[in-house]
């Protein structure tokens, strides 16, 4: 194997974290900001790109970092190594309520395509690159633009999804339509395109957006029930306007402010 062979365990239900067990000289890479805790003896190193290629030189590292800029990610990633004898553990937490999904790349012919912000961490040696869309409609209206992330290699990778997740196995020619924001990722054999919902009432009053993601098998598709964009939209919509949060939307809102000792209207 080119990737390090790591062991792992996922803890929790709605706010999960994954604990990676590292043998001596094994390592794991992660998105900046996902680190939770680690045992004594783990060495942390900030690297350009994903560090999957050895001896690429300065320009190779710049190219790897440039790919991450295109996907909207940080220039740097963080690598954690076990430099001591004996097993050591390092843990990474999910950024918001949802599930951590383990992806064994050997089961998917060495490649998995996912949303740009789905990747959490992976065994050292896994490449985190970019996947360009060759279809105009998918690029313009797919929610993720022309660029998605691709995870390549022969090791374990972990992606995060919001809410509850579903794993769909599509047979040859079988089609699944998904809200573009609810799509986590899919295997490389899945044909992915964007389909217009159609119909004046659906378009104007449907409230579900103008496009579906259309996925055709064979292959595996992962779906999330609560994409972060939807969660953020609900939070923003519920924020108080004008700094007044008491009695929002209530007939007795003003009276409630007075009773609470707040006379500002």
N, C-alpha and C positions, 0 to 999 in steps of 0.2 A: 504494500500500500504506500502511496505517496503522502497521504494524510495521516496524522497521528490517530491511533486507535484509542478513543477515549470511552470511559464509562460515565453514566449520568443517572440522575434521579430528579424527577420533577415533583415539587412540593406545592401544596395549596390547591384551592378550588377556583376562586374568582380573581385573586391577585397572586399569581403563581411566580415561583422562581425555580431555576434549574441549577442543580449542583453538579459540577463537572469534577470527576475524580481523575487526577493526573498521576501517571506513573513517572518515575525519574526520567527527565529529559523530554517529557511530553509537554505540549502547549496547546493553548486555545486562543482564538482571536474573538474580539467582541466590539460592538459599536460603542463609541465613547458615551459614557453616561449610564450604561447598563450594569456596571459593576455593583455588587451588593456586599460580599465579604469573601475573605480568603484565609487559608491556614498560614501559619508562620512557615517561611521557606519558599513561598511563591514569589517569583520575580515578575514585576510589571514593567512593560516596555511600550512606549508610544512609537508607532511605526507609520510610515507613509503607505497608503493603499491598504491591501490586505496581507501583504508579506508572504503571499503564496509562492512566489517565484524567487529562487535563490540566485545570487550573483548576477542580478540584472543591471547593476550599475546605477549611477545617479539618474540617467534619463529614463531607465526602466521604471524606477521608483516614481519619478515625476509623472510618467504615463499612467501608472496605476492609480496615483492620487487624482489625476485629471479625470479618470473614469468616474470616480466618486463624486466629483463636482457636478458632472452631468446628471447624476441621479439625485442631486440635491442633498447629498450626505456630507459629513464632516471630512476634511482632507485627511485626517488621521484616524487610525484605529488603535485599539489597545491589545497587546499580546500579553499572556500570562504563562510563565514557564515554571515547571517544578525542577529546580536545580539541586535538590537534595535527594538522599536515599529515602525510600519509603514513599507511600502514597500521600498526596496532598490534594485538597479540594478548594475550588473557587466557585463562587455562585454569582448568577446574574438574574436580575429581576425584570419582570414585565413592566412596561411604562404606564399602562393603564389596565383597567379590569378586562380580563379575557383569558385566553389559553396560550400556552407555549406548545408548539407542535414540533416534535422531533422528525427530522427528514434524513433518512439514510440514503445518501446519494447513490450507493451501489444498487439499490432497488429500482432506481429510475434512470439507469444507464448513464449515470454520472452527471446529470443536469436537471435542475429544477428552476422554474421561472416564477418570480413572485413580485408583489408590489414593492415600490422603492423603499418604503419604511418598515417592511415586515421583518427583515433580518435582525436577529438578536445576537447570536454567537455561533461559532463553528470550530471544529477541530483545526489545528494548525495544518496548513496545506490545502484547505478548501479555498477556491478562488471565488471572490465576490466581484462579478463584473457587470456589464450592462448588456441589455437585450434590446436591439432596435426593432421597431415595428416597420414592416415593409408595406403595410396597408395604410393608405391615407386616412380612411374613415376611423380606423382604430387609433391612429396617432392623434387626430384632431379631437375626437369625442370620447376616447376610452377612459378618461378620468386620470390616467397615468401618462398621457402623452405618448410620444414615440418611444420612450425609454422605460424599460422595466429592469429589475435586477435579475441576474442569473447566478445561481450557485452551482459551481462545477467542481468535480473531484470524486474521491472515493471514500470520503469520511462522513461524519455526522454534522448536520447543521440544524439550527433551531430558529424557527420563525415565530413571531407573535401575532395573534389575531384578537380582535375585540369581541366580547360577548361569548356566545356559544359557537362552536365550529362544526362544520359538516364536511365529510369526506365522501365524494361521489366518484364511483368508478364507471367511466363511460365506455360502452362497447363501441365497436367500429360503426361509424355513422350515427351513433346516438347523440342527440343534441340537448344541451342544457342552457337555459337563459337565466342570467344572473344580473342583479343590480351591479353596475360597474364598481361602486365603492365596496361592495360585499365580497368581491373576489380577492382571495389571499394569494393564490398561485396555482400552478398546474404543471404537469410534466411536458416534456418537449414535443411529444407526438400529438398533443391536443391542438386542434386548429382553432385559433382565437380571432374573433372579429367583432365588430360593433353593428348592431341592428337598430334601426329607427323604430320607435314604438308605433307610430302611425295613428291616424285618426285625430280630428280637430279637438274633440272633447278630451281625449287622452293627453294630447300635447299641451292644451291650455289649462285644463283643470285636474289632470291626473295626479299631480304632486309627486310623481315618481321619477322625474327627469325625462329626458327626450330619448335616451338610448339604453338598450340592454347590452350586456356582454354576451355574445353567442359563442358557446364552446362546443366543439364537435369531437367525439372520440375517434380512435381509442385513446385512453389515458385516464389520469387521476386529477381531480379538481378539488381544491380546498376552498371553503366558503366561510365567511364570518357573519354573525348576526348583527354586530354593532361596530361598523367602521368608525375610526376616530373622527372623521369629518362629520359624521352624523351626530356623534356624542358632543363634539365641540359646538355644532350648530344649536343643539338643544340647550346647552349651557349658556351660550351667548344670548339666545332668545329669552331665557329666564332671568337674565341680569336686570337689576333695577335701573330704571331710566331717570336721569337727573339726580342720581345719588339717593333717591328715596326708595327704600325697600320695604317699608311697612304698609301692609294693607294693599299691596299692589293688585289692581284688578278687582278690588272689592268696593261695594257701595259705601261700606262703613270705613273705608280706608282713612279718610280724613279724621273721623272721630277716633279711630284707633290711635292715630298719631297724637291727638290731644291727650287721650287717656294714658298713653305711654310717656307723657311729658315732653313730646317733641312737637313743637308748634310750627315747624317749618313745613311749608306747602310747596 
